[in-house]
Amino acid sequence: MTELLDDPRAAAQAAAEYIATATGVERHDIALVLGSGWGGAAGLIGETVAELPSSDVPGFAKPAVAGHVGTLRSIKVEKTGKHALVLGARTHLYEGRGVRAVVHGVRTAAAAGASTLVLTNGCGGLREEWPAGTPVLISDHINLTATSPIEGANFVDLTDLYSPRLRALAREIDPSLPDGVYVQFRGPHYETPAEVRMAQRIGGDLVGMSTALEAIAAREAGLEVLGVSLVTNPAAGISATPLSHAEVIEAGQAAGPRISALLAAVVAT
Ligand SMILES: Nc1nc2[nH]c(I)nc2c(=O)[nH]1
């Protein structure tokens, strides 16, 4: 049986056409993927024009957990009149749907007309000076997934993949934002303390299970990318006293207003 994603380009086109019809918005200028802890940002970006279950959009996953339906939101940015497409549901590589499914949302955003992509995530922090709740601008990544969304002899350059222009703009809004290198592991297990030490030694500052593959696909599609991580926990072995899950959730929530305001300001520029 042929799968829609057997032809990624056609699948993205079909998804973009579905979104244009379902939302009544012909073209979306900017797309955002909201990771763990970033959900509150959508409400600050502007007025929701339409919201639809991601699972209704061609190529997007059916809800993994019954009742847990991710949504796509079309938001009109007040200040600029631009249209933002907020992808509330992310497919992770560890779900086993393949790398085409992981980057389908990014390719759909490009097909929908976006020229800018904001990728956010929750992640583990490798620096003791970055407690849970610290937002970090991704300056570069290390892809430890051993795969790529790019197929065939298409040797895409990834220099400045995380736009220096957009990072400078974010830092004008919040000068205290540090830069960090994000290391994507496949997951779903967390890293061992030895793997965390390895990630530090090879130049990583953050560890996660998303973002790098999406950013590569975004570059291939010609999108300008801003990546922002929210440290939600010290990575394994970093902190002598591991946070409880409740403390991790609390730290993420406490950071909510600051990171939501940052995203809203970036989108409105
Ligand atoms: N790989 C990895 N992903 C994460 N996501 C979150 I939230 N915390 C972590 C973490 O410590 N490691």
The ligand as a MOL file (V3000), in Angstrom:
LIG
                    3D

  0  0  0     0  0            999 V3000
M  V30 BEGIN CTAB
M  V30 COUNTS 12 13 0 0 0
M  V30 BEGIN ATOM
M  V30 1 N 17.6770 13.5500 25.3330 0
M  V30 2 C 17.0380 14.2450 26.2710 0
M  V30 3 N 15.8490 14.7960 25.9730 0
M  V30 4 C 15.2180 15.4830 26.9410 0
M  V30 5 N 14.0130 16.1170 26.9050 0
M  V30 6 C 13.8260 16.6450 28.1240 0
M  V30 7 I 12.1600 17.7200 28.6420 0
M  V30 8 N 14.8400 16.3850 28.9500 0
M  V30 9 C 15.7360 15.6470 28.2160 0
M  V30 10 C 17.0060 15.0500 28.5230 0
M  V30 11 O 17.5330 15.1410 29.6280 0
M  V30 12 N 17.6140 14.3760 27.5050 0
M  V30 END ATOM
M  V30 BEGIN BOND
M  V30 1 1 1 2
M  V30 2 2 2 3
M  V30 3 1 2 12
M  V30 4 1 3 4
M  V30 5 1 4 5
M  V30 6 2 4 9
M  V30 7 1 5 6
M  V30 8 1 6 7
M  V30 9 2 6 8
M  V30 10 1 8 9
M  V30 11 1 9 10
M  V30 12 2 10 11
M  V30 13 1 10 12
M  V30 END BOND
M  V30 END CTAB
M  END
